[in-house]
Structure formats: C-alpha cells, structure tokens
Amino acid sequence: MKRLFRYQRKITPLAFIQLFAGTLLVASNLCSAQVKIATVTSGATASQAASIDLDKKPTKPTATSTKKTVNITGYNQNIRQENFKGLSKTVVLTMQKQLESIYQSFPDWQRDYELKHEPLNDGIVGPITLSWLQRFAFSFKINSVGDYANEIVKNVDRIAQFGDRHRADLTILLSPEFEAWDSAEIDKLQTQDFQIRRQGSDKELIDLVNRFRGNRKTPPPASKPFVDESAYFNYSLNQNDLDLLGNKDQIVQILGPFKDKEFNSTEALRVAVKQAMGGREYFLNQIWPLIEKNAADFDGYLINDAALKKLKETSDFPAAVIDELRLQGTTYFKTKELFDAFLNEKFNDDTTTLSEGERQSIIEAAHVFDNVHLTEQSLSTIQNELKGNIQNTGAPAVVVRLLRQIKDVSYPEVSLFRSAAISKIEMGIGACKMNSSGSNPYVASLRIADEDFDLLEKELGALHAQTFNGKDTLEHLAELKKLRSQATQCDKATLQESHLWVEQIYQAYLALEIESIAKKRIPDEIATIHLKGGECGCALDEFSGVVYGFYPYWNNSKSTQTINFSVLNRVAYYGLSVDNVGDLQLGTTPLDVHDGLAEENQFLRIAHQYNSKVDWLIQKNDWNGDWKKYSRENKHAVFQALITNITQLLRTKLSDTASRLKPYTSLGISSRPTRGDGITLYFPNYPTDPDSALLFNDFYLTLRKELALDNIGVNILISQDVINDSGGNQQGAFNLTNMISLRKKTAQQDNSTDHTAVKEYLLILLDESSRNAKKQFRQDLDNVPGLNGIERVQFLRSIIPVLQFDNHNWQQLEDDIVYASDNFGGIGLWAPNFDNIAIPVTDLSQSCFHSQQIAVCLLKNYRPANLAERIPSGIERFTCVNRWGLQLTLTLFLFAAIVIVVLFIKYCEVQVFVKRYFLWILGCTLLPPISIFVLLLNYDPYLASLSKGNVPFIIAMGASAFIVIFGYLYLRSQRTVPQRQRAIPQRQGLGFPIITWIIENDERGFRWIIRNRGTGYAIIKRIEILLDGQAVADAKTALEAVLNSNKHLLWKSLPLIGKKMLPNEEVIGLAISDPASAIAFDKKLREHKLQVHITYCSANNDQWVSDGKEVSVVAAASY
C-alpha cells in the first residue's frame, strides 16, 4: 500500500497529535477495543478512507507531510453481531427508528436506508445495522464488555431523545471536528468527557458542546482542495455523466437543498457538496471557489468561565456585571439577536446599565464561531455569477446527443477523449459534407438538422467563452454553416480549417465541463479478475498481423468475464504501475513479483490455455512529483530497480499443480509457464528534455538486453499526440525521431549479442477520427528522413495502431482493419467491448457493418482472402483448448503400453492374457493414442508448427505402419500352424513339442488326425472332449451322441492316453472308412459344437494344453 501510505502520511503536526492522542485514549477507555477509524481527507472520496487499528502503533509521519486530515469516522469493531441475538425484532426495529432520528441527515445513512432489501428497517441486526451500531458505540464511547447490547439499546434511546430536544447540539457531538477536539484534550478531561458521552444527562452533554464551542472563536481554516497528481485516470462518459451534462441550472439545483443547512466548518460543507455531486472531485474543484466565497459564517455567543475571565481582565469593567453574568451559568445564544435580547433584559434597569463600550466588550468576550451555511442570498449570488457558465447551464442538447455515441468508451488520456468528442461534434455539424464517405451510413446519420444547428448556435451564444487569436470563436459557426450547405467538395486547406474551427469551439465552450466530468480516477483497490475463454477456441495464428487487446484490470465485474481469445492473439493487462522507487503496484497494493501461485495469475493460465500471449502493461505518469527532484543517479537507480522487478516478474514460474506437471505430462513438448510473455511500457507525461530521453533509452536497451535471454519482447505504448510532437519538442524520449533511432539500436544490439530477434511493437493510440488519424500517421512516417528500404518496411511492421472503438461506427472499423493489414504489423483494441467479442461467430457471410460483431470484422478482414470465411471446426476448437489434457492422456497411454510390455516379459499369466485378447489390447492401446496424436499434430499450435511442410511424410509413415500392422494380423489369421506364446521357454538340445489336431473328410473317409509339429517328443496325458459345451467320456461316447447309437456304423480308434508322439509323428485318433457313413457323420457333426483339449508334456515335464490351433502353458499343479 505504498501509494496509499504516501497520501495518508501528509498530516499536519497538530492533526497528527490529535489523532495519536485520541487513538491511545480511546484504546484505553474501550478496554483495548479494536476501533476502525476512517480518515476522509481533502480531495479524497469516501472509498479512499484508511483504517487504523488502535491496538497497533500509528505510523510516524514524515517531515515533508503536508496533507491535512479533516474528517474522522470511528467504528468500534468489538461490537459483534452475535451479541444482539437475544433482542426481539420489536426492540431492534425500535432501535433502528431511533438511529434514523440520530443520523437521518447523514448522506451515507440515506444511502444505506434506501437499499433495496431495507437493512435499516427490518428489525434485524444485519451487517448494515451493525456498522451503524459500531459507529454509534465509537461516538458515545460504549464499553464493549459484558451485556453491552442492552446498554447500547438504552444509549440509543437516550441520544435519540436528546437529539429531538437539541438537534444542533447533537449535530456537533456527531461531527468529526468535535471528535478531533475531544481526542486532543488532556487525559483527565478526556476521561470525564468520555463518561459524559457514555452516560451524561442533557445538561452535561450541552455543557460539553458549549466547551467545544468556546474553543472556536473563529471559523476553522478551510483546507486547499487536494489534487492527487500521482493518481491514475481514464476518461469516459457514462449515462449519469450524460444526464448531468444535459441538466440546466444543475449546480443551483444541487446546491438548493443546502439552503440554511448548517455545517460545523467550510470543509464539512465541501464534503457534503462533493457527495451531492456524486463524488466528481474535478467538477467540484472548478466551482468550489465560488461556493466558498459565498458561504456565510454565522457566530454564536457563549457565556462561560473563559468569557468572564476575559471580561475580568478588561480594565475598569464593572464587577457587578460580571457577577450578574456568572449567576446565569454557562449559557449559549445561537444568534446575535438572542444575545442582544438577553443583555437588554438583564441590564436595562436603573440598578445595572451597560454602556456601549461595555456591551461591545461582552460581545467580544462571548463571541464564538457557530456554523457556516448557504443563505438564500448566497444561492442567488451564485446563480447570477454562474449565468452563462456551462457548468451550471449544461451542455447544448445537440452536443449531449452526439456525445452519447462515445458512452462507456474508455480513453486513457485526455487528448484521446478530446479528439473523440471533437470528432463526434464535427460529424454532427457536417461541414464539407461532400468530403464525407458516402458509404458510411453511420456518419451520415449523425449530421444534425438545420434547426438543431441554429439551436446549437443560440445555446453556445448564451455561454461565456474564451477567444483564440483575438477572435471570438463563435464567429466560426457562421463559416461552418456555409460549409454545411456547400454543394462541392472542400479543398484540403478548407477541410483542415473547418476541423480547427470545431476544435476551437469545443475548447472555448465545452471542454471545461465535459472533460472534468469524464475524468475518472482508477480505483486504488483492484479486485482479482476472473476470466474464461468461452466456446470460440484458441487464438488464431492466421491473421495478417498481431491482434492486440487491452484489458483494464479495474474492469472486473462480479461475474466471470468471457473473452474470445480466438481473435485476440495477444492481450495486455492494464493495471500495473510503478512507484517512485521502482517497485510494481497493482492499484495501491505492492505486487509480489515472486508469487507464482497468486490468484492474480488465473488469467495467465486461461490465456495460455487458449494459446494467447500475455503482456503486462506497466504505467507510470507521476513524473512531476518526487521524480523531478531526483538527481540523475537516483533516477538511474529507480530504472535499475524497475528492470530487476520486471525481469523477476516475467521469470517467475507459475507454481500451481497443473503448471508444475506440464513439462512432464507433455513429455517435454511444453515448458513450465511463467507469469507473462512480454511487457508494454506506458509512460505518459514523461519529461521531454534531452537528458530524460537519454535516460529512457539506456533503461529500454538494458531491459531489452536482459529479457532477450528469455525471448521476451519489450513493447512501447504512445499516444499519437505525443509521438507526433504536437508540443513542438523534437528532443523527447517518445517522439518519432527517437523511436526510429531506438529501433535501429535494437537491431544493432541483436546482431552484436547474437540473440534471435524478438518481435517487439510500437503501439500507437490513434486520435479520432481514425479515418484521418491513421492516414496522417502514415504520412508522418513517410516524411521522416533517413528511413528507407528494408528499414522502413521493418519499422512499419513493428507498429500497431490502437483503436478506441465506439461500438457504433462499424464501417469505419472495417476500413481501419483493412488499412492496418496493408500498412502495419497488427491492430490494437483499447478496452473493447469484450461481451461483444465473446459472441460466438456462426456466420461469416455477413459484413462487418451488418453483423456488428468485432470478431466477425477481424475474421473477415484481417486474414488472407482464402481464409476469410473459414470458421474453426468443433474438433479444432476442442483439441486446441484441451491440448494439455490430451497431451497428458497421450502420456498415460504411453506409460500403459510400457507397463504392459514389462509385465508381458515378466509374467506368464500376462502372456496368456495378452495372447487371448491381443486384438482388444492392441486396439485399446494403439488406436486412441494414434487418434490423439493426429489431432495434436493438426491442431496443437506447437506441434502444428513442427509438422508444417512434413504432413505428406507423416501421412506416409502412418499409412505404412497401418499396412504393416493389419497385414500381419491378416496373415496371422490365415495360418494353419499354431503360434506358440512368447512365454514358452526355449529348451536347448531337447526341443519342445507342439500338438495340433484337425478333422479331414475326403475319399479316404472321416479322420481325426493328431500331429506333433514340434522339435521334441510329446506324451499325451489327458484328452477332454466337449460336445455342445457338455463333457463326454471318450470318442465313442461323442460318436454315439452325434449318431444316436447307430449300430451299423463302422469306425475304429486308438488308445491315446500315455501315447508318446515323436516329432512330426501323426496319429489317427478316430477313423470312419465308409465314404457314405463318413459324409453322414460329418454332416451330423457340423450341427454340434465340438471342442477337444489335449493335455501333454515334454521330456522336461513341461505341460501344455492344445485346442488344435493354440497352445498354452499349464502349471504342473493343474494336471
């Protein structure tokens, strides 16, 4: 929180003493309670409140602190929700009503009270009600020990009744000025005051308020409006801004409710007005001097010991008068009229009279400051002085209507916003209409009617304006009116002059209000963004150049943002800034450059999954503060620290589980990802002196040399206004001449260090309208001397024009894309409408204008003509997005195959299983990985690049492997000789037997033939015959079962059990010699399912079983 600390440390010694003393005393009185103190400073918004834990030591301010603390709001955070569970709903609802009577004038109470679910009117102590009870407990010093819930109920009732009787005194008790005063009292007084605030009666509370009043003889000095120059801003107009621009007498309307509303200080009035203006700090700064000048101070008169002491010190003042005043006790009079009436009543008799001098002495002694407020006369004066001021009268209706065309479009610099606003107004005026593109219906639709132009002229005429070159710019409207009706094209000079006239009118009449309302501070606290890639697939590599998208880090929403990475092959995340010591910050939070597991890295993993590169956009714009005071050595040291932080950020590897496993699961195809693929430097407001340019060049070249080792590029983002040197300074770091010189030096650096050239880009934020801006920029490049030939081509290809698309001018977007394709190395989109980009593309037959989809515009116009209408298939999108999972699956299949091979070699049972289910195993272990590999070869971006040009060779190799495998399987299925399993051991010398059997039926009759086709003898141990799955005793039984006991059948058989068969020996186990009987038997046998298993052994007593075709080993125990 370095930047936040830098702001909050600017506290005056008096304010710090008050805050520190109050902190310690409150801590002791609240039994070490944790109290949250929100400090709202001049020029700060409520969201910028700091929190201080009173149990911790306050940070000591620096000697250079200048900022004044003006508002303290405390919360006793030891007041817990669970302690109110015993209260009934009726009691809580009554307490909420009483809190309303106490805080009803507070804007933040009104905001919470109006919430949709009514959290302050539901009879429940929820989070909102609890926060107000914590605030009440802090203000009235409630002890958070014991049964404090019932004590709070009683105290809320006490203070609510006090407020009904003494509203002005309650307002003071609740004011931050009172809290700061009481916190600075000595210990003894403060202890008494806290007890009064906790349990005091009405009189004791009023006496306490009067003591505070007596301390304020004069109005507290107003602090100067604080402008945080080191903050970061963007410029945009939302619907509320446009409504405010269109309001008439808007300032008077805003100030109306403040009539006669009392404030304890001018600063309190300023804070209230700022809240009424919706927190528009820069809008308020424009008109605050007028409000402050007319805000009237009102005095009160307090008779107390201090006033009597002062009278007593006055020479010759009557003691009797002092005695009479002392008898009245402490008495406060809110107005001079009341005080005069009191004096007249007490000292208007014959016994005691006052001279004019004595009366004046009493008035001076009793005089105190009471309040500041705006009277009816004040508001009338403000209204008269604002007559003709655009900030009060509002912008002309025509202008507001034209500015709606850039609603919700973000611009990073005021010059870009200004060019966009001027462009829309220029389109509306429509001068030199014949020069406008006739093919752009959107531009034609903006041209205002003649009566609207006359109304614009009238409304501008009612405003105060500056002059340019001694000439009232309003006179330009008459010239523009003539050009509106001109029937021929304007020449180039007239066209440029008309543009200049519109610009001068805008600057003179409109810029002040429009730009102050559009200026938005980037939040200090930036929540983590959550992205998803949608259904559009990976980033495409077939575009004509880089499509560079900028995602503002503060654009986080409650829901996950969908991004279409298929049309954004490089994304810059805009949110990192640099402090004055070279450290990186996300908002105001220091960025841990070493944390690879941080939640902030989620978007990196998503972008990489969708094959999109990720750059960090690193911004620094506060060059006029501490930086300006640094010596050159200190500036160089800051840049060196920044180089170290950037390199550490980009070299830090992601440490989530998936990222750690990625190199292993992909078999080394993918490396472990890091926290970024590049950076983009964005240094607006950088000093333009020659030494600063040299300093930046040295920083850039050193950083680039360091990152080139990691193949990481360094891009630079510049606005067109800066690179074109509109200020006339030709020596700045970011002018076109220095950028070209720097590009030449990088080329020399690549050659000298022998590094592979890294693609680096110069991103140019184009002015509006882009129709003219891009051509003007190209013309400026063509006019640069010394940039010729291949150097010009390379420089052009390193440039990416960046558009701020308004979501309306689709025809112009299409033209810009085509122009960038022909002239530059890419196209950029600054904070585009990501919801529009995320819409799935289903039809590329429509034009950019008709589809109104940014993705369609890019796919149709930023790819080669033969790919203009190609939409990636579902398989392609699935494979690319899930390629890491597919790589993991492929790796698992490979490991599974290795495991099967190892088990096959080692275990006979596995050999038998593989032999039996070989085709299934082969299919399951071969076909899926081949399919996955083919998919990855085609659609994995890395493998696709490797296979590019080698596809025919890969296909031929795959086809050959396919033919060999299935040829082998086919020949194997046709073999009649059974194949022994690899698990059968080879025996040296003795050989091994292979028993097979077949059935033959020919002219010699029916025969069951058993053969030994092995190299060793076999001894038949057992014959198992199964007929239709049923075991039969022997061949005779099987024969009778087939022929139903045919007694006329002649057959013969041999005893086989124990039979020793030599190698190549053949035995006929069963024979039917009669041909007719053989045919009849064979026919009958085919109606049955016959299985014969012959168990035999070898000379080494190894045992096998044969089914006639296959032989398998049998354990000895099985026999």
DAVENNOR-V643259 format. One record per backbone hydrogen bond with DSSP energy under -1.0 kcal/mol. CO is the residue of the C=O (numbers start at 1). NH is the residue of the N-H. If there is no record, write none. Layout:
co: (CO	CO)
nh: (NH	NH)
This chain:
co: (1	2	3	4	5	7	9	12	13	14	15	16	17	18	19	20	21	22	23	24	25	26	27	28	34	36	38	41	45	46	53	62	71	73	75	75	76	81	82	84	88	89	90	91	92	93	94	95	96	97	98	99	100	103	106	107	108	109	110	112	115	118	124	126	127	128	129	130	131	132	133	134	134	135	136	137	146	147	148	149	150	151	152	153	154	155	156	157	158	159	160	161	162	166	167	168	169	170	172	175	176	177	178	179	182	186	187	188	189	190	191	192	193	194	195	196	201	202	203	204	205	206	207	208	209	210	213	216	227	228	232	234	235	237	238	239	240	241	242	245	249	250	251	252	255	256	258	263	265	266	267	268	269	270	271	272	273	274	275	279	280	281	284	287	288	289	290	291	296	298	298	300	301	303	304	305	306	307	308	309	311	314	318	319	320	321	322	323	326	331	333	335	336	337	338	339	340	341	342	343	352	355	356	357	358	359	360	361	362	363	366	368	371	372	373	374	375	376	377	378	379	380	381	382	384	386	388	389	389	390	392	396	397	398	399	400	402	403	404	406	411	413	414	415	416	417	418	419	420	421	422	423	424	425	426	428	432	433	437	440	441	449	450	451	452	453	454	455	456	457	460	468	471	472	473	474	476	477	478	479	480	483	491	492	493	494	495	496	497	498	499	500	501	502	503	504	505	506	506	510	511	512	513	514	515	518	520	524	530	532	546	547	548	549	551	552	561	563	564	565	566	569	570	571	572	573	574	575	576	577	579	583	584	585	586	589	591	592	594	596	598	599	601	602	603	604	605	606	607	608	610	613	614	615	616	618	619	621	626	627	631	632	633	634	635	636	637	638	639	640	641	642	643	644	645	646	647	648	652	656	657	658	661	662	663	664	666	673	678	679	680	681	682	683	689	690	691	692	693	694	695	696	697	698	699	700	701	702	703	704	707	707	708	713	715	716	718	719	720	721	722	723	725	735	736	737	738	739	740	741	742	743	744	745	746	747	748	749	750	761	762	763	764	765	769	769	770	772	773	774	775	776	777	778	779	781	788	789	790	791	792	793	796	798	799	800	801	802	803	808	809	810	811	812	813	814	815	816	817	818	819	820	825	827	828	829	832	833	834	836	847	848	853	854	855	856	857	858	862	864	867	873	874	875	876	877	878	880	882	883	884	885	886	887	888	889	890	891	892	893	894	895	896	897	898	899	900	901	902	903	907	908	909	910	911	912	913	917	918	919	920	921	922	923	926	927	928	929	930	931	932	933	934	935	936	940	941	942	943	947	950	951	952	953	954	955	956	957	958	959	960	961	962	963	964	965	966	967	968	969	970	981	988	992	994	996	998	1000	1002	1005	1006	1007	1008	1009	1010	1011	1012	1018	1019	1020	1022	1024	1025	1026	1027	1030	1034	1035	1036	1037	1038	1039	1040	1040	1046	1052	1056	1059	1061	1062	1065	1067	1070	1071	1072	1074	1075	1076	1077	1078	1079	1080	1081	1082	1084	1085	1089	1091	1093	1094	1095	1095	1096	1097	1098	1102	1103	1104	1105	1106	1110	1112	1115	1116)
nh: (5	6	7	8	9	10	11	16	17	18	19	20	21	22	23	24	25	26	27	28	29	30	32	31	77	75	73	44	48	49	56	65	40	38	36	77	79	84	85	87	92	93	94	95	96	97	98	99	100	101	102	103	104	106	110	111	112	113	114	115	118	121	126	130	131	132	133	134	135	136	137	76	138	139	140	142	148	151	152	153	154	155	156	157	158	159	160	161	162	163	164	165	166	170	171	172	173	174	175	179	180	181	182	183	185	190	191	192	193	194	195	196	197	198	199	200	205	206	207	208	209	210	211	212	213	214	216	369	229	231	522	520	411	408	242	243	244	245	246	395	253	254	255	256	258	259	261	372	269	270	271	272	273	274	275	276	277	279	278	281	284	285	288	291	292	293	294	295	373	370	371	368	333	331	308	309	310	311	312	313	314	317	322	323	324	325	326	327	329	303	301	339	340	341	342	343	344	345	346	347	349	359	360	361	362	363	364	365	366	367	302	300	298	263	296	260	379	380	381	382	383	384	385	386	387	389	464	392	393	394	250	400	401	402	403	404	405	406	407	409	235	417	418	419	420	421	422	423	424	425	426	427	428	429	430	448	435	436	440	444	445	453	454	455	456	457	458	459	460	461	463	471	468	475	476	477	480	481	482	483	484	432	495	496	497	498	499	500	501	502	503	504	505	506	507	508	509	510	511	514	515	516	517	518	519	236	234	588	561	563	827	570	829	572	574	555	532	565	567	568	540	613	549	615	551	617	553	587	619	585	582	579	591	577	589	586	593	595	596	655	601	602	605	606	607	608	609	610	612	611	539	571	677	573	680	682	578	623	629	630	635	636	637	638	639	640	641	642	643	644	645	646	647	648	649	650	651	652	675	660	661	662	665	666	668	667	669	654	616	715	618	717	620	686	693	694	695	696	697	698	699	700	701	702	703	704	705	706	707	708	710	712	711	679	681	763	765	723	724	726	725	736	728	739	740	741	742	743	744	745	746	747	748	749	750	751	752	753	755	716	800	718	802	720	772	773	774	776	777	778	779	780	781	782	783	784	791	793	794	795	796	797	799	762	825	764	828	766	830	810	813	814	815	816	817	818	819	820	821	822	823	824	546	548	803	550	834	837	838	839	851	852	857	858	859	860	861	862	544	867	870	877	878	879	880	881	882	883	886	887	888	889	890	891	892	893	894	895	896	897	898	899	900	901	902	903	904	905	906	907	911	912	913	914	915	916	917	921	922	923	924	925	926	927	930	931	932	933	934	935	936	937	938	939	940	944	945	946	947	950	954	955	956	957	958	959	960	961	962	963	964	965	966	967	968	969	970	971	972	973	974	984	990	1015	1013	1011	1009	1007	1005	1002	1072	1000	1069	998	1067	996	1064	1061	1097	1058	1095	1093	1032	1091	1030	1027	1038	1039	1040	1041	1042	1043	1044	1045	1049	1071	1059	1020	1018	1065	1012	1010	1008	1052	1006	1078	1079	1080	1081	1082	1083	1084	1085	1086	1087	1088	1028	1026	1024	1106	1021	1022	1104	1019	1101	1098	1114	1096	1112	1094	1107	1105	1118	1119)
